[in-house]
Amino acid sequence: MESRLIKVAWIRGLVWFLVASMAAPPALLAQGLGGFPGPQTTESQATRPQIPMPPMTVPPSTEHLGPVVTDPTALKPLSPVQVSCPPPEGKPQIILHQWVMGPQPFPQAGQGPQPGVQVGPGQQNIPPGGAGQQFGFQGGVGQQGIPPGGVGQQPVPQVGLGQQLFPQAMQEQMFTSPFSFQGGTEPQPQYGPGPLQPFSPQGEGGQQFGFQEGPGQQVIPQRDELSIEESFSRFFVLQGITYRLKQFGYNFFDFPVSTFAPVMDVPVGPDYVIGPDDTLSINIWNVPDGKFNKTYIVPVGRDGTIFVPSVGTIPLAGQTFSQANRLIMAHLGNLLKRFEAHVSMARLRTIKVYVVGEVVRPGAYELSSLAAASNAIYAACGPAKSGSLRQIRIVRDGKVVAELDFYDFLLKGDRSKDVRLHAGDTILIPPIAKVAAIGGPVRRPAIYELTGKTTLTELIELAGGLAPTADRRRCHIFRIQAGQNRVILDVELDKAQAERNKNMNEGIGTDPLIQDGDFVRINSVTMKIENAIGLTGAVKSPGLYEFKPGMRLRDLLSPNQILVDAYLDRAEVIRTDPLTYAISVIPFSLKRLFEGNAEDNIELKRLDRIVVVTQFRVPSAVTVTGEIKRPGLYPVEIGERLSSVLKRTGGFTERSFPQGLVLIRQSVKATQQVELRRFITVQKQQLLSQAAGYASGGEAGGSQVALTLHLQLLDALAALTPPGRVVVKMKSSLEEFAGSSDDVMLENGDMITIPQPPQTVALVGAVRTPTTLVYREGAMLEDYLKQAGGPTDGANQKEIYVVRANGSTDAAYVKVKPVQAGDTIVVPPKIEPKYRALSLWQSIASILGSVALTGASLAVIGR
């Protein structure tokens, strides 16, 4: 009996073991059965011998599966496409049409739902097309619709804001039209009935999508009357004001990129109202039944309900996010006894709002459901400059629910009144109210919009306050009085600011109220420093110093301020009378001043200027070039002579021609120019007096021609520039030249040139072929004349002279004297005395010849 009981117990234990092994997870069996005590090893598991295990069938775990999406469109983004606004004024605009961007890929039938047309400033999303759904255009006069499509329907291209659908035949005309490239605001063509009228795609049930009728599809055209900025600018020009003021705040909307674009990643608050097209994410875990441990992505349907698998339908329309969270938790609690869940927003819907009034692009706009009024205004490219920035109204169900003042945001950063929009809201931008301009030294000069009663000091606060250079005593207000004329008002600015502290609201007394069209000009303080005296010259810290009553020279000057090169025996006080501005010079001695002499300690006055003279003199320098050993710029002492500088250069080179030394002096050049002008003036006066005498004697006909010719010669003579050469007869050696009469003292700016030995002889004047010939030793003047073809018939052979290489002129017995290398032979023409002014011809010929020969001789000796 006992053995039978033991046998039954063993059998029951085995059965329970088998049941437990089948019910327990494999991991638990591995932990309970596989781990026997034994020696530990450091061998890695990868190198241990693996025991093959038979495959086991385990129910699939739902913890690593993806979320359950109840609608494939639940996660498609609904964010509206941002379209660029017209460029700011003064910048060229380039319009890119759909055809410029290239063909867009069209969806094919059977590829699933595809987004439809996005048109108009509202950028409405058209529901995806299905079998038999018609995507067409609303018919009109001259319009051709797209035939309805079934399975093989024709898709509609995407059209964004600012793009129009035109027939293919109009493409070339569009690119050549004046609307393709414009500067400033884009003028849009007016569309009426006909082939160029914008189309309106249709959706299900005849619902219209696309372009909204009315002014919403084009930029407000330019008006014929002057804008506010242009009106002020014309008045500024008449008043001599050079700057141009802009309307404050409107440049905020000039550029398409801004933080005011609808942001899609803003956290959803508990007061967010759930509506159709919103998508919720419901995370459920810690449920005993594993099929409920999932994440559900459920959209809110058109009927305002969500469907959660295994839970059912939950109505959420009109509920806030916090109420929807509690309602979902209640439904889950009715079904599950133990669970944990979290509800969040996965995708936000878009809402349609309307922006109307004085706006750049009025119309209907699709925005994020979290968008505020400022987002809609920015999507519409902001108010036009004829629209208000301070009285923007948000209209909901026919009532004004909020009023937005953009100045609060632009000036203070306050967006507390920037309310969140609801579907169907209207943002109304009324015409601009009173405006006033303020210019001058203020922080932010501009044209400002006014609301209510605005005083002068309040307008200055709008402009950021006065700049440090502003004159706080007085300002001017230019005002249009009774719509008839303009007047100017003088306002004591300091009293107006004190009046504001006493009376903040009335705007009476010295703080006047600003009226529509006023221009406030703030004056600048003078640039002249009134309480200053000047110190210049040989001092360490020259400049302006503060003048104090009773101030004397010793209060300003000290021995430490004087430079070492200052002339101590004499300095000057240059005094300007503040009434008559007469200038007087008062000398004094620095030496006696520092010794304590009271007479030199002069009492100073306002506008005095103290000049301390320096003993330093800029050293004189000459330039030496040509065939010398060390050419360059050499400083010279006072009274230093030419031979001394030539010795400092190291002497002449082997290829030098000392006899042709050229010394050009600026003082001689200036003297020659003065004498030339004086000669021309005297000769013109004599010609005019002689012409008057000829006219009285009945010889006006021939004398008039001669007078014209003489005047032309004098004008040609006036155009010449004297060379300023000093003739120096150089000896063969510097030792012989030193101390001679030609060893002249040098002046600052002298230019000394040592040429190479010349090899030519020049012939100029009345010869048949004026030319330059090669020098031949021993050849006489007649030989060179024969080589040049001989003198002409009009040559004056008795007056032939030779200009030597050193610049001197030789006219005595030149035909029997040998010609040297570098000489210039001059054959003057004959001058017949056909009129009384023979001396004039001789003088002109002499001057012209001397100037021309100097240039010719310089050219010859350089060869």
C-alpha positions in Angstrom: 0.0 0.0 0.0 2.8 2.3 0.9 4.6 1.6 -2.4 1.5 2.3 -4.3 1.1 5.7 -2.6 4.7 6.5 -3.4 4.1 5.5 -7.1 1.0 7.7 -7.3 2.9 10.6 -5.8 5.7 10.3 -8.3 3.3 10.2 -11.2 1.4 13.3 -9.9 4.7 15.1 -9.5 5.8 14.3 -13.0 2.5 15.4 -14.4 2.7 18.7 -12.5 6.3 19.2 -13.7 5.2 18.6 -17.3 2.3 21.1 -17.0 4.6 23.7 -15.4 7.2 23.3 -18.1 4.6 23.8 -20.8 3.1 26.8 -19.1 6.3 28.6 -18.0 8.1 30.9 -20.5 11.3 29.5 -22.0 13.4 32.3 -20.4 12.2 31.3 -17.0 13.0 27.6 -17.7 16.5 28.7 -18.8 17.0 30.6 -15.6 15.5 27.8 -13.3 16.9 24.7 -15.0 19.9 25.8 -17.0 21.9 27.4 -14.2 23.6 24.7 -12.0 26.4 25.6 -9.6 29.8 24.9 -10.9 33.1 26.4 -11.7 33.0 29.9 -13.4 34.8 30.5 -16.7 35.9 33.6 -18.5 35.3 32.0 -21.9 33.0 34.2 -24.0 29.6 32.9 -25.0 30.4 33.1 -28.7 33.3 30.5 -28.2 31.3 28.1 -26.1 29.9 25.0 -27.8 26.3 25.7 -28.7 23.7 23.0 -28.1 21.0 22.9 -30.8 17.6 23.6 -29.5 14.3 22.7 -31.3 12.3 25.6 -32.5 9.6 26.8 -30.2 6.3 28.4 -31.1 5.8 31.7 -29.1 2.8 34.1 -29.5 4.0 37.3 -31.3 4.6 40.2 -29.0 2.7 43.4 -29.7 5.1 45.6 -27.8 7.4 46.3 -30.8 4.7 46.7 -33.5 4.1 50.2 -35.0 1.2 52.4 -34.3 -2.2 51.5 -35.6 -3.2 54.2 -38.2 -6.9 54.1 -38.7 -6.9 56.4 -41.7 -3.9 56.6 -44.2 -4.4 60.4 -44.6 -4.2 61.0 -40.8 -0.5 61.8 -40.8 -0.3 63.8 -44.1 0.8 67.4 -43.3 -1.7 70.1 -43.8 0.7 73.0 -43.3 0.0 75.8 -45.9 2.6 76.7 -48.5 4.3 80.0 -47.9 4.3 82.2 -51.0 6.7 85.1 -51.4 5.3 88.6 -51.2 6.0 91.5 -53.7 9.5 92.9 -53.3 10.0 96.1 -51.4 9.8 99.4 -53.3 12.8 100.1 -55.5 13.8 96.5 -56.1 13.0 94.8 -59.4 10.6 92.0 -59.4 10.9 88.9 -61.5 7.7 86.9 -62.0 8.3 83.1 -62.4 5.3 81.4 -63.9 4.5 77.7 -63.6 6.0 77.0 -67.0 9.4 78.6 -66.0 9.7 76.1 -63.3 9.3 73.2 -65.7 6.7 70.5 -65.9 5.4 69.0 -62.7 5.1 65.2 -62.3 1.4 64.2 -62.5 0.1 61.3 -60.4 -1.1 58.3 -62.2 -4.3 56.4 -61.8 -4.2 53.7 -59.3 -1.4 55.2 -57.2 -3.7 56.0 -54.3 -5.0 59.4 -53.1 -3.1 62.4 -54.5 -3.4 66.0 -53.4 -5.3 68.2 -55.7 -4.9 71.8 -56.7 -3.6 74.4 -54.3 -4.8 77.8 -55.5 -5.3 81.4 -54.4 -3.9 83.1 -51.4 -5.9 80.8 -49.2 -4.0 77.8 -50.5 -6.9 75.4 -50.0 -6.2 71.7 -50.0 -8.5 69.9 -52.5 -9.6 66.5 -51.3 -8.1 63.6 -53.2 -9.8 62.4 -56.3 -11.4 59.1 -56.6 -13.1 57.1 -59.3 -15.6 59.2 -61.1 -14.7 62.4 -59.1 -14.5 65.5 -61.3 -11.6 67.9 -61.0 -12.5 70.7 -63.4 -12.7 74.4 -63.8 -15.7 76.5 -63.3 -17.2 77.4 -66.6 -17.3 81.0 -67.8 -17.3 83.1 -70.9 -14.5 81.9 -73.0 -13.2 79.3 -70.5 -12.6 75.7 -71.4 -13.0 73.2 -68.6 -11.1 70.0 -68.1 -13.3 67.0 -68.9 -14.2 64.9 -66.0 -12.1 61.9 -65.3 -12.8 58.5 -64.0 -10.1 56.0 -63.3 -7.9 57.7 -65.9 -8.8 61.2 -64.8 -6.5 64.1 -65.8 -4.8 65.6 -62.8 -4.7 69.4 -62.3 -1.2 71.1 -61.9 -0.4 72.8 -58.7 -0.9 76.5 -58.7 0.4 78.7 -55.9 -0.3 82.2 -54.9 0.7 84.7 -57.6 0.6 82.0 -60.4 -2.1 82.0 -63.0 -3.4 79.3 -65.4 -3.3 80.5 -69.0 -3.8 78.7 -72.3 -0.7 77.5 -73.9 -1.0 80.0 -76.7 -0.5 82.9 -74.2 2.8 81.7 -72.8 5.0 83.7 -75.2 2.9 86.8 -74.8 3.3 86.5 -71.0 7.1 86.5 -71.1 7.1 89.5 -73.4 4.4 91.4 -71.6 5.3 94.5 -69.4 4.2 92.4 -66.3 7.1 90.0 -66.6 9.8 92.3 -65.1 8.7 95.3 -63.0 10.4 97.5 -60.4 8.6 98.1 -57.2 5.1 96.8 -56.5 3.8 94.4 -59.1 0.8 95.8 -61.1 -1.5 92.9 -61.8 -3.6 92.9 -65.0 -7.4 93.2 -64.5 -9.2 90.0 -65.4 -12.7 90.0 -66.8 -14.8 87.6 -68.8 -12.7 86.0 -71.5 -10.0 83.5 -72.0 -7.7 85.1 -69.4 -10.1 84.9 -66.5 -8.7 82.8 -63.6 -10.2 79.4 -63.3 -11.8 77.8 -60.2 -11.3 74.0 -59.7 -14.2 72.1 -58.3 -14.4 69.3 -55.8 -17.0 66.9 -54.6 -20.6 67.8 -54.9 -19.9 70.9 -56.9 -17.9 72.5 -54.0 -15.6 75.2 -55.4 -12.0 75.3 -54.6 -9.4 77.7 -55.9 -9.6 81.4 -56.7 -12.0 83.4 -54.6 -14.0 86.1 -56.3 -13.3 89.6 -55.3 -10.1 91.6 -54.7 -8.3 88.7 -53.0 -6.4 87.5 -56.0 -4.3 90.5 -57.0 -2.1 93.1 -55.4 -3.8 96.4 -54.7 -3.0 98.6 -57.7 -1.1 101.8 -57.4 -3.2 104.8 -56.9 -3.0 108.0 -58.9 -2.8 110.3 -55.9 0.4 110.8 -54.0 1.2 108.4 -51.2 1.8 109.6 -47.6 5.6 109.3 -48.0 5.6 111.1 -51.3 3.5 114.0 -49.9 5.9 114.5 -47.1 8.9 114.2 -49.5 7.6 116.9 -51.7 7.2 119.2 -48.8 10.7 118.4 -47.6 12.2 119.4 -51.0 10.5 122.7 -50.8 11.9 123.3 -47.3 15.4 122.3 -48.3 15.3 119.0 -46.3 17.5 116.4 -48.0 16.5 113.2 -46.1 13.4 111.2 -46.8 11.2 109.7 -44.1 9.5 106.3 -44.3 6.3 105.1 -42.7 7.2 103.3 -39.5 6.6 99.5 -39.2 5.7 98.6 -42.8 9.2 97.3 -43.7 8.6 94.5 -41.2 6.6 92.8 -44.0 9.0 93.4 -46.8 10.7 90.0 -46.7 9.1 86.6 -47.0 11.1 84.9 -44.3 10.0 85.7 -40.8 9.2 84.1 -37.4 5.6 85.2 -38.0 5.1 82.3 -40.5 2.6 79.8 -39.1 4.7 77.5 -36.8 3.5 73.8 -36.7 5.5 72.6 -33.6 3.9 74.9 -31.0 2.7 72.9 -27.9 -1.1 72.4 -27.8 -2.6 73.9 -24.7 -5.5 72.4 -22.7 -7.9 75.0 -24.1 -7.3 74.0 -27.7 -10.7 73.1 -29.4 -10.8 69.8 -31.2 -12.2 69.9 -34.8 -12.4 68.0 -38.0 -9.0 67.0 -39.6 -7.3 67.1 -36.3 -5.4 63.8 -35.5 -4.9 62.4 -32.0 -2.3 59.9 -30.8 -3.6 57.5 -28.1 -1.0 55.4 -26.4 -2.3 52.5 -24.2 -0.1 50.2 -22.2 -0.1 48.0 -19.0 -3.3 46.1 -20.1 -3.5 42.4 -19.2 -5.0 41.7 -22.6 -2.0 42.3 -25.0 -4.1 43.3 -28.0 -4.9 46.6 -26.3 -1.3 47.6 -25.7 -1.0 49.7 -28.8 -0.7 53.2 -30.1 -3.6 54.4 -32.1 -3.4 57.3 -34.7 -7.0 58.4 -35.2 -8.2 61.5 -37.1 -11.3 63.5 -36.2 -13.9 62.9 -38.9 -16.3 65.4 -40.5 -18.9 64.3 -38.0 -16.6 65.3 -35.1 -15.9 61.7 -33.9 -12.9 59.5 -33.7 -12.9 55.7 -34.1 -10.6 53.6 -31.9 -10.4 49.9 -32.8 -11.8 47.6 -30.0 -13.1 50.8 -28.3 -15.6 52.3 -30.6 -16.6 55.8 -31.6 -16.0 58.7 -29.3 -17.6 62.2 -30.1 -15.0 65.0 -29.6 -16.3 67.9 -31.8 -16.3 71.2 -29.9 -14.4 69.7 -26.9 -11.2 71.3 -25.6 -8.1 69.1 -25.5 -8.4 68.6 -21.8 -12.1 67.7 -22.1 -11.3 65.3 -24.9 -8.6 63.7 -22.8 -11.0 63.0 -20.0 -13.7 61.7 -22.4 -11.3 59.2 -24.0 -10.1 58.1 -20.6 -13.7 57.5 -19.5 -14.4 55.4 -22.6 -11.3 53.3 -22.0 -12.2 52.9 -18.3 -15.6 51.5 -19.2 -13.9 48.8 -21.3 -10.7 48.1 -19.4 -10.2 47.5 -15.7 -6.5 48.1 -15.5 -4.7 50.3 -18.0 -2.5 53.3 -18.5 -3.0 55.7 -21.4 -1.7 59.0 -22.8 -3.4 61.3 -25.4 -1.6 63.8 -27.5 -2.1 65.8 -30.8 -0.4 64.2 -33.8 -1.5 66.5 -36.6 -3.3 69.9 -36.4 -5.9 71.0 -38.8 -5.9 74.1 -40.9 -8.5 76.9 -40.6 -9.7 79.3 -43.3 -9.6 83.0 -42.3 -10.2 86.1 -44.3 -7.9 89.2 -44.5 -9.7 92.2 -46.0 -9.3 95.9 -46.1 -6.1 97.9 -46.9 -3.8 94.9 -47.2 -1.3 94.0 -49.8 -3.0 90.7 -50.7 -6.5 90.5 -49.4 -8.3 87.2 -49.6 -8.9 83.9 -47.9 -6.0 82.0 -46.3 -5.5 78.5 -44.9 -3.5 78.7 -41.7 -2.6 76.5 -38.9 -5.2 76.1 -36.2 -2.7 77.6 -33.8 -2.2 80.7 -35.9 -2.8 84.1 -34.4 -3.9 87.3 -36.1 -0.4 88.4 -36.8 0.2 85.1 -38.7 -2.7 85.9 -41.0 -1.5 89.5 -41.6 1.9 88.3 -42.5 0.6 85.6 -44.8 -1.2 88.5 -46.6 2.1 90.3 -47.0 1.1 92.9 -44.4 -1.0 96.0 -44.5 -0.6 98.4 -47.5 0.9 101.7 -46.7 -2.6 103.1 -46.9 -3.7 100.7 -44.2 -3.6 101.0 -40.4 -1.1 99.3 -38.2 -2.8 100.4 -35.0 -6.5 99.6 -35.4 -6.5 96.0 -36.8 -9.8 94.4 -36.0 -10.6 90.7 -35.6 -14.3 90.0 -36.5 -16.0 86.8 -35.4 -19.6 86.1 -36.1 -20.2 89.7 -37.1 -18.7 91.1 -33.9 -15.3 92.6 -33.2 -13.7 90.3 -30.6 -10.3 92.0 -30.4 -8.3 94.9 -31.7 -4.6 94.7 -32.5 -2.1 97.5 -32.3 1.0 96.4 -34.1 3.0 99.3 -32.5 2.8 97.4 -29.2 4.7 94.5 -30.7 7.2 96.6 -32.8 8.0 99.0 -30.0 7.5 97.0 -26.8 7.5 93.3 -28.0 4.0 92.9 -26.5 1.8 90.3 -28.2 -0.7 89.9 -25.4 -3.5 91.2 -27.7 -2.5 88.9 -30.6 -5.4 86.5 -30.2 -5.7 83.0 -31.6 -7.9 82.8 -34.7 -10.9 80.5 -35.2 -12.2 79.1 -38.5 -14.1 81.8 -40.4 -12.6 84.8 -38.6 -12.1 88.0 -40.5 -9.1 90.3 -40.0 -10.1 93.8 -41.1 -7.4 96.4 -41.7 -9.1 99.9 -42.0 -7.5 102.9 -43.8 -4.7 104.6 -41.9 -5.8 107.2 -39.4 -3.9 110.4 -38.5 -0.2 110.5 -39.3 2.6 112.8 -38.3 6.3 112.9 -39.3 9.2 113.7 -37.1 12.7 114.3 -38.3 16.1 115.5 -37.1 18.3 114.2 -34.3 15.8 111.6 -32.9 16.5 107.9 -32.4 14.0 106.7 -35.0 12.9 109.5 -37.5 9.9 108.3 -39.5 6.2 108.9 -40.2 4.0 107.6 -37.4 0.4 106.7 -37.2 -1.5 108.4 -34.3 -4.3 107.2 -32.2 -6.4 109.4 -29.9 -4.8 112.5 -28.5 -1.1 112.6 -29.1 1.1 115.4 -27.7 4.5 116.5 -29.0 6.4 114.7 -26.2 4.4 111.5 -26.9 5.4 111.6 -30.6 9.0 112.1 -29.5 8.7 109.0 -27.4 7.3 107.0 -30.4 10.5 108.1 -32.2 12.7 106.6 -29.5 13.5 109.9 -27.8 15.9 112.7 -28.6 19.5 112.1 -29.7 22.4 113.7 -27.8 22.8 116.2 -30.7 19.2 117.5 -30.4 18.6 121.0 -29.4 16.3 120.6 -26.4 15.4 124.3 -26.2 13.3 124.8 -29.3 11.7 122.8 -32.2 9.4 123.6 -35.1 6.0 122.2 -36.2 4.9 122.5 -39.8 1.1 122.3 -39.9 -1.7 122.3 -42.5 -4.1 124.9 -41.1 -7.8 124.3 -41.8 -7.0 122.6 -45.1 -6.0 125.9 -46.6 -2.4 126.8 -46.0 0.7 125.7 -44.1 2.0 127.5 -41.0 5.0 127.0 -38.8 4.8 126.9 -35.0 7.7 127.5 -32.6 7.6 125.3 -29.5 9.9 125.6 -26.5 10.8 121.9 -26.2 12.2 122.1 -22.6 9.0 123.7 -21.3 6.8 121.1 -23.3 8.6 118.2 -21.6 8.2 119.9 -18.2 4.5 120.5 -19.0 4.0 116.8 -19.7 5.2 115.9 -16.3 2.5 118.1 -14.8 -0.4 117.4 -17.2 -0.3 114.0 -18.9 -3.6 114.1 -20.8 -4.8 117.6 -21.7 -2.0 118.5 -24.1 -2.5 122.2 -23.5 -0.1 125.0 -22.8 3.5 124.3 -24.0 2.9 120.6 -24.9 0.7 121.0 -28.0 -1.4 118.3 -29.5 -0.2 116.8 -32.8 -2.6 117.1 -35.7 -3.0 115.0 -38.8 -0.3 115.9 -41.4 2.1 117.6 -38.9 5.8 117.5 -39.4 8.0 118.0 -36.3 11.5 119.1 -37.0 14.0 118.8 -34.2 16.9 121.1 -34.5 20.5 120.1 -34.0 22.9 121.9 -31.7 25.6 123.9 -33.5 28.8 122.2 -34.4 30.9 125.1 -33.3 32.4 124.9 -29.8 31.7 128.2 -28.0 33.8 127.9 -24.8 37.1 126.9 -26.3 40.5 128.3 -27.1 43.0 126.8 -29.5 46.6 125.8 -29.1 48.7 125.1 -32.2 52.4 124.9 -33.2 55.4 123.4 -31.5 53.5 122.0 -28.5 53.0 118.4 -27.3 49.2 118.5 -27.2 47.8 120.9 -29.7 44.0 121.3 -30.0 41.1 122.9 -28.2 41.0 123.6 -24.5 38.2 124.7 -22.2 38.0 128.4 -21.7 37.4 129.6 -18.2 36.8 133.2 -17.1 40.0 134.9 -15.9 42.2 132.3 -17.6 45.7 133.4 -18.5 48.5 132.1 -20.7 50.4 130.6 -17.7 47.3 128.5 -16.9 47.5 126.8 -20.3 51.2 126.8 -21.1 54.0 125.2 -19.1 57.6 124.3 -20.0 56.7 120.6 -20.2 54.2 121.3 -23.0 56.7 123.1 -25.3 58.7 121.1 -27.8 62.5 121.4 -28.1 62.3 123.1 -31.5 59.9 125.9 -30.3 61.0 129.5 -30.8 61.0 130.8 -27.3 61.6 134.5 -28.1 58.2 135.0 -29.9 54.8 133.5 -29.8 51.4 135.0 -30.7 47.9 135.1 -29.5 45.5 135.5 -32.4 42.3 137.1 -31.0 38.9 137.2 -32.7 36.4 139.7 -31.6 33.1 137.8 -30.9 31.0 140.8 -32.1 32.9 142.1 -35.2 35.0 139.1 -35.8 38.0 141.4 -36.3 41.4 139.6 -35.9 44.3 141.1 -33.9 47.7 139.6 -33.2 49.2 139.9 -29.7 52.9 138.9 -29.5 54.6 137.5 -26.4 57.8 135.8 -25.3 57.7 132.2 -24.0 61.0 132.7 -22.4 59.9 135.7 -20.4 56.6 134.0 -19.7 58.3 131.0 -18.0 60.6 133.4 -16.1 57.5 135.0 -14.5 57.1 138.2 -16.4 53.6 139.5 -15.8 53.4 141.5 -19.0 53.6 138.3 -21.1 51.0 136.5 -19.0 48.2 137.8 -21.1 44.6 137.2 -20.1 42.8 135.0 -22.5 39.4 135.5 -24.1 36.9 133.2 -25.8 37.9 132.2 -29.4 41.6 133.0 -28.8 44.2 130.9 -30.6 47.8 130.6 -29.2 50.4 129.9 -31.9 53.9 128.7 -30.8 56.3 129.0 -33.7 58.9 126.3 -34.5 62.5 126.9 -35.4 62.6 123.7 -37.5 63.0 124.3 -41.2 62.3 121.7 -43.8 65.7 120.8 -45.4 66.1 121.7 -49.0 66.7 118.9 -51.5 67.8 118.6 -55.1 67.5 115.8 -57.6 70.5 114.6 -59.6 70.0 112.2 -62.5 71.9 111.0 -65.5 75.5 110.0 -66.0 76.8 110.3 -62.4 77.9 107.6 -60.1 75.3 107.9 -57.4 72.1 109.6 -58.7 69.2 110.4 -56.3 67.7 113.0 -54.0 70.3 115.0 -52.0 69.5 117.4 -49.2 71.5 120.6 -49.5 72.6 123.3 -47.0 71.7 126.9 -47.3 74.1 128.4 -49.8 75.5 125.1 -51.1 76.7 125.3 -54.7 76.4 123.0 -57.7 80.0 121.7 -57.6 79.6 120.6 -54.0 76.5 118.4 -54.8 78.2 117.0 -57.9 81.2 116.0 -55.7 78.9 114.3 -53.2 77.5 112.2 -56.0 80.9 110.7 -56.7 81.6 112.5 -59.9 80.7 111.8 -63.5 80.7 108.4 -65.2 82.8 107.6 -68.3 79.8 108.1 -70.6 78.9 111.5 -69.2 78.8 114.8 -71.2 79.3 117.5 -68.5 79.1 120.4 -71.1 75.5 119.5 -71.7 74.5 119.8 -68.0 70.8 120.8 -67.6 69.7 122.7 -64.5 65.9 123.1 -64.2 64.7 125.5 -61.5 61.2 126.0 -60.4 61.6 129.6 -59.4 63.0 130.4 -62.9 60.1 128.6 -64.5 57.6 130.6 -62.4 59.3 133.9 -63.4 59.3 133.0 -67.0 55.5 132.2 -66.8 54.8 135.6 -65.2 56.9 137.5 -67.8 55.2 135.6 -70.6 51.7 136.5 -69.3 52.7 140.1 -68.9 54.1 140.2 -72.5 50.9 138.7 -73.9 48.7 141.2 -72.0 50.7 144.2 -73.3 50.7 143.0 -76.8 47.0 142.4 -76.9 46.4 145.9 -75.6 48.6 147.3 -78.3 46.9 145.3 -81.0 43.5 146.5 -79.9 44.6 150.1 -80.0 46.2 149.8 -83.4 43.0 148.1 -84.7 41.0 151.0 -83.5 43.3 153.4 -85.3 43.0 151.4 -88.6 39.2 151.4 -88.3 39.2 155.2 -87.9 41.4 155.6 -91.0 39.2 153.4 -93.2 41.5 150.3 -93.2 39.3 148.1 -91.2 39.0 145.3 -93.7 42.6 144.2 -93.9 43.5 145.1 -90.4 40.7 142.9 -89.0 42.3 139.8 -90.6 45.7 140.7 -89.3 44.3 141.3 -85.9 42.7 137.9 -85.8 46.0 136.3 -86.8 47.9 138.1 -84.2 45.5 137.1 -81.5 45.7 133.5 -82.5 49.5 133.6 -82.2 49.3 135.2 -78.8 46.9 132.5 -77.7 49.3 129.8 -78.9 52.1 131.5 -77.1 50.1 131.5 -73.9 49.6 127.8 -74.1 53.4 127.2 -74.0 55.1 126.2 -70.7 58.5 127.7 -70.1 61.1 125.1 -69.3 62.8 127.0 -66.5 66.3 126.1 -67.6 69.3 127.9 -66.1 72.3 128.1 -68.6 75.4 126.7 -66.9 78.8 126.6 -68.7 80.3 123.5 -67.3 84.1 123.0 -67.3 85.9 119.9 -68.2 86.6 119.0 -64.5 84.9 119.7 -61.2 88.0 121.3 -59.8 88.1 124.0 -62.5 84.3 124.5 -62.2 84.3 124.9 -58.5 84.4 128.6 -57.5 83.7 129.9 -61.0 81.0 132.3 -61.9 78.8 129.4 -63.2 79.0 127.5 -60.0 75.6 128.7 -58.9 73.9 128.2 -55.5 71.2 125.6 -55.5 67.6 126.0 -54.4 65.1 123.6 -53.1 63.5 121.5 -55.9 66.3 122.0 -58.5 66.7 119.1 -61.0 70.2 118.4 -62.3 70.6 116.2 -65.3 74.0 115.0 -66.7 73.4 113.6 -70.3 75.4 111.2 -72.4 77.6 112.5 -75.2 75.4 113.6 -78.1 75.9 112.3 -81.6 73.6 114.5 -83.6 73.0 118.0 -84.8 69.5 119.4 -85.2 68.3 121.8 -87.9 65.0 123.7 -87.3 63.3 126.7 -88.9 63.2 127.8 -92.5 65.0 124.8 -94.1 63.7 122.5 -96.7 63.9 119.4 -94.5 64.0 120.2 -90.7 65.7 117.2 -89.3 68.4 115.8 -87.0 71.7 114.8 -88.6 74.6 112.7 -87.4 77.5 114.8 -86.1 80.6 114.8 -88.2 83.8 116.2 -86.7 85.1 119.2 -88.6 81.8 119.8 -90.6 80.8 123.4 -90.9 77.3 125.0 -90.8 77.0 125.1 -94.6 77.6 121.4 -94.7 74.7 120.6 -92.4 72.4 123.1 -94.3 73.2 121.3 -97.6 72.3 117.9 -96.0 68.9 119.4 -95.0 68.2 120.6 -98.6 69.4 124.2 -97.9 67.4 127.2 -96.7 64.0 128.0 -98.1 63.2 131.1 -100.2 61.8 132.7 -97.1 64.8 132.0 -94.9 66.6 134.9 -93.3 70.2 133.7 -93.8 71.7 136.8 -92.1 70.0 135.9 -88.8 71.1 132.2 -88.5 72.2 131.3 -85.0 73.3 128.2 -83.1 72.0 127.0 -79.7 74.8 125.2 -78.0 74.4 122.1 -75.9 74.7 124.0 -72.6 71.7 126.2 -73.6 73.6 129.3 -74.6 73.1 131.0 -78.0 75.8 131.8 -80.5 74.9 134.2 -83.3 78.3 135.8 -84.3 80.2 134.4 -87.2 78.5 131.1 -86.9 79.2 130.1 -90.5 83.0 130.1 -89.9 82.8 128.5 -86.5 82.8 124.7 -86.2 79.5 123.0 -85.2 79.7 120.9 -82.0 77.9 117.7 -81.2 74.5 118.5 -79.6 74.2 121.9 -81.2 70.9 123.1 -82.8 71.1 125.2 -86.0 68.2 127.7 -86.2 67.3 129.3 -89.6 64.6 132.0 -88.8 62.1 133.0 -91.5 62.0 136.5 -93.1 59.5 138.9 -91.6 58.4 141.5 -94.1 57.1 144.8 -92.7 53.6 144.8 -94.2 52.1 146.5 -91.2 53.2 148.7 -88.3 53.5 145.9 -85.7 56.8 144.6 -86.8 58.2 144.6 -83.3 55.3 142.3 -82.3 56.3 139.7 -84.9 59.9 139.9 -83.8 59.0 139.4 -80.2 56.6 136.5 -80.8 59.1 134.8 -83.1 61.8 135.3 -80.5 59.8 133.8 -77.7 58.4 130.9 -79.7 61.9 130.2 -81.0 63.5 130.2 -77.6 60.9 127.9 -76.1 61.0 125.5 -79.0 64.7 125.5 -79.2 65.1 124.8 -75.6 63.0 121.6 -76.0 64.9 120.7 -79.2 68.3 121.2 -77.6 67.3 119.0 -74.6 66.2 116.3 -77.0 69.4 116.6 -79.1 71.9 116.4 -76.2 70.1 113.4 -74.8 70.9 111.4 -77.9 
